[in-house]
Amino acid sequence: LMDGEFPDYRQVIPKRASLTVGVSRAAMLAALDATSTVIEGPRGAVELRFGDDRALVQGRHQDLGDATIEVETDTTGKPINIGFIVPLLRETLAHVPVPVLKLEMTAHLQPLVIRAQPGLWIVMPCRLD
């Protein structure tokens, strides 16, 4: 246990989203599982491309190639391409207790906010180089 003050988590939550996405939790989890077969190791990342009422979930591997899965969404706002470490995103989505997720994003390096009763989840993105 560490001694000290926990940082104010409200500072991390974006005040306004430039993109709001409604998406099936089951479909997003299936896409993450499918694309994770080609990523490298437990810290492998996927790119999510949101726009035009769809999300493209893409995993890449230097030797194995690419895997891209398209997921139907209800999208409002500016398109965003954003990267996540697969296990972190997958475990978070698996614990949100609703069939349809409400995802809010501001920019490609800003936190993903997931709103669902009874709470709020935050997932930090990663750089995709």
N, C-alpha and C positions, 0 to 999 in steps of 0.2 A: 504494500500500500504506500502511496506517495503522499507526502504532506504538502499542502498548498491549496490554492484556489483553482477551481475548474474554470476554464475560459468561458465567457458568455457565448453560448452556441448561437444565439440570435444574430450575432455579427456575421456569421457564415451564411445565413439564409438570405438569398437575394430578395429584395423588396418587390421587384416586378419581373415577370417572366416575359421574354421576347418570343417564346415558343411554348405552347401547351399541347400535350399529346395524350390522347386516350388510347390505351392499347390493352389487349387481352394479356393477362399475366401468364396464362398457360402458353400462348403463342410466343411471347417474348422469351420465356424460359426454354422452350423447345428450340428456338433459334440460337440462343446462347449455347445450349448443349451441342447443337449440330456444328456450329462454327468453332467451338472449343476443341474439336478433334484435330484441327490443323494449327493451333497456336503452340508456341514454345513454352513449355513448363508451367508451373503454378502461377507465375506472374505475367502470363501472356495476356495481351490486350486485344480487344475487338474495337472496330470502328462502327459507330451507329450513325447513319445518315438519315435524318428526319426531314420530311417535306412531302408535299403533294399527297397527303393521306396515306403515306406508307413509310416504313422504316426499312432500310437495308442494313442488315447485321453482317459485318464482314470480318472474317479472321484470315490472317495471312501467315504463311510459313515459307521461309527461303527455299527449302527443299521439297516440301509437300504441296505447295501451291496455295490457292485461295479457296475459301468457302464463303458463299454469299447466300443469305436467306432473306427473302422479302416478307415483311409482316404488315398486315393492314392496320392502319391507325386512323384516328380522327384528329387531324392536326390543324392548329390555329396559330398563325404567326410566321416568323421568318425561318427558313430552313437552317438547320445546324448540323454540322458533322462533329462528333464528339467521341472520345476514346475512353474506355474503361478497362480495368483489370477484371477479367472474367469472373474469377471466384468471388471477388468483393461485390460486384453487381448482382451476380446470380444469387448469392446467399441473402442479400438484402431483399431482392424481389421475391424470393421464396418465402420470406417471413411477413410480407404485406398481406393481410387477411382479406383481400377483395379479389373478385374475378377480373375486374377492369381497373387498370392502374391509371392514375392521373399524374403524368410526368411534367415537370416544369423546368425549363432551361433558359439561361440568359445568354451564355456564350460558351465556346468550346473548352475553356479552361475554368469555368465557373461551376459551382456545385449543381448536381441534379437534385431536384426536390421532388419527393413523392408524397402526395397528400392522400390520405385515406383514413377513415375512422378506424381506430381511435387515435391516430397520431400522424406523425410526420417523420419521414426518413430522408437522410441526406447522403449522397454518394459523391465522393470527389472524383473528378475525371483524371485522366493521365494524358501526357503528351504522346502523340503518334508521330514518330520521326521516320 
